[in-house]
Every structure is written in C-alpha cells, then in structure tokens.
C-alpha cells in the first residue's frame, strides 16, 4: 500500500485549520498536519518535509510570504510546492502574491472539491 501525499497546512485560525484538514483527509485522502504559525511550519518541514504546503497569507508573527521566503532560503526546501490560501481579493494584492511565484493561490472562501482538485493538480506537477 502506498502512502497518501502529505500536506502541511499553516493557518492561525483554528476553525480554518480544522475545516481544511477534514476536507483534505475525507475528500482527498491526504495525510494532513496543521500548524498555527510560519515558525511551526519551518520546524516541521526541517524534520519531515511534506509533499505540499498550504500557507495562509495573513498570519501574526511570520506572514505567509515571509514563510515562503524562509523555505526558499533553505536549499533543500527551495522547490517544495507552496500554495497560498488567502482572503485577499484585490487584483493588486493577487498580483503581488503571484510575483512570489507560489505553485498556486486559492482564494477563501473555497469549495471543498475545488480545494482538493487544486491540491491534486499541484501534486501532479501543475500549478493552480
């Protein structure tokens, strides 16, 4: 039996963490680890890198973009696929995030099936 793809979800909102975890595990069949901060994410990635990171943009302490940069600064994690989850909706904000070259950007709110589909797309080597 093959192991399911591993997803690290980073969001400071516990309700969002729980919803995303349930969607990805129940609909997608993924193994999900959820943490509340960029610092926690960096520690987990260092110990056991996931197949993909879902990263909230606006978090206290270390923001999503700062966390992405910290991952890319580490040679061994520079190519780890990172997808932003964001409530930002302004075109200028989306363009600013896109310039950071994530594997994708998913806007909140999202449908569960769409989230799973986009995660699968990125895991298959695509972008969303």
C-alpha positions as CSV (number, residue, x, y, z in Angstrom):
1,X,0.0,0.0,0.0
2,X,1.4,3.4,-0.9
3,X,1.3,6.3,1.5
4,X,-1.0,9.2,0.9
5,X,0.5,12.5,-0.1
6,X,1.4,14.7,2.9
7,X,0.1,18.2,3.2
8,X,1.3,20.8,5.7
9,X,-1.5,23.4,6.3
10,X,-0.4,26.6,8.0
11,X,-3.2,29.0,9.3
12,X,-3.5,30.9,12.5
13,X,-7.3,30.3,12.6
14,X,-8.1,27.0,14.3
15,X,-11.6,26.8,12.6
16,X,-10.0,27.1,9.2
17,X,-7.3,24.5,10.1
18,X,-10.0,22.0,11.1
19,X,-12.1,22.6,8.0
20,X,-9.2,22.3,5.6
21,X,-7.9,19.2,7.4
22,X,-11.3,17.5,7.2
23,X,-11.7,18.4,3.6
24,X,-8.3,17.2,2.5
25,X,-8.4,14.0,4.6
26,X,-12.0,13.0,3.9
27,X,-12.4,14.1,0.3
28,X,-8.8,13.9,-0.9
29,X,-7.4,11.1,1.1
30,X,-4.3,13.1,2.1
31,X,-2.3,12.9,5.3
32,X,-2.6,16.4,6.8
33,X,-0.6,18.1,9.5
34,X,-1.9,21.5,10.6
35,X,0.0,24.2,12.5
36,X,-0.7,27.8,13.5
37,X,2.4,29.7,12.5
38,X,5.2,30.0,10.0
39,X,7.7,29.2,12.7
40,X,6.0,25.9,13.4
41,X,5.8,25.2,9.7
42,X,9.6,25.7,9.2
43,X,10.3,23.4,12.1
44,X,8.1,20.6,10.7
45,X,9.5,21.0,7.2
46,X,13.0,20.7,8.6
47,X,12.1,17.4,10.4
48,X,9.9,15.8,7.8
49,X,9.2,17.7,4.6
50,X,5.6,17.3,3.3
51,X,4.7,16.9,-0.4
52,X,3.0,20.3,-0.4
53,X,2.4,23.3,1.9
54,X,-0.9,25.2,2.1
55,X,0.0,28.6,3.5
56,X,-2.3,31.3,4.8
57,X,-1.1,34.7,3.7
58,X,-2.0,36.9,6.7
59,X,-0.7,35.5,10.0
60,X,0.7,37.2,13.1
61,X,4.5,36.9,13.5
62,X,5.7,35.4,10.3
63,X,3.4,36.0,7.3
64,X,2.8,33.6,4.5
65,X,5.1,35.4,2.1
66,X,7.8,35.5,4.8
67,X,7.4,31.8,5.5
68,X,7.6,31.1,1.7
69,X,10.8,33.1,1.5
70,X,12.3,31.3,4.5
71,X,11.6,27.9,2.9
72,X,13.2,29.1,-0.4
73,X,16.2,30.3,1.5
74,X,16.9,26.7,2.6
75,X,18.4,24.9,-0.4
76,X,16.8,21.5,0.5
77,X,13.3,23.0,0.5
78,X,13.6,25.6,-2.3
79,X,11.5,23.5,-4.7
80,X,8.8,22.4,-2.2
81,X,5.4,23.3,-3.7
82,X,3.7,26.0,-1.7
83,X,0.1,27.2,-2.4
84,X,-1.2,30.3,-0.7
85,X,-4.7,30.4,0.8
86,X,-5.9,33.9,1.1
87,X,-8.9,36.1,1.7
88,X,-7.3,38.9,-0.3
89,X,-9.4,39.8,-3.3
90,X,-7.9,43.0,-4.8
91,X,-6.2,42.4,-8.2
92,X,-3.1,44.3,-7.0
93,X,-2.8,42.0,-3.9
94,X,-3.2,38.9,-6.1
95,X,-0.5,40.2,-8.5
96,X,1.8,40.9,-5.6
97,X,1.4,37.3,-4.3
98,X,1.8,35.9,-7.8
99,X,5.2,37.7,-8.1
100,X,6.4,35.5,-5.3
101,X,5.9,32.5,-7.6
102,X,4.0,30.1,-5.5
103,X,2.7,26.9,-7.0
104,X,-0.8,28.4,-6.7
105,X,-3.1,30.8,-5.0
106,X,-6.5,29.7,-3.7
107,X,-8.9,32.4,-2.6
108,X,-11.1,32.0,0.5
109,X,-13.9,31.1,0.6
110,X,-13.5,28.0,-1.5
111,X,-15.5,24.8,-2.2
112,X,-14.1,21.6,-0.7
113,X,-14.0,19.8,-4.1
114,X,-12.1,22.8,-5.6
115,X,-9.5,22.8,-2.9
116,X,-8.9,19.1,-3.3
117,X,-8.8,19.4,-7.1
118,X,-6.2,22.2,-7.0
119,X,-4.0,20.4,-4.4
120,X,-4.1,17.3,-6.7
121,X,-3.2,19.5,-9.7
122,X,-0.1,20.9,-7.9
123,X,1.0,17.5,-6.6
124,X,0.9,16.2,-10.2
125,X,3.4,18.9,-11.1
126,X,1.0,21.6,-12.2
127,X,0.0,25.0,-10.9
128,X,-3.3,26.4,-9.8
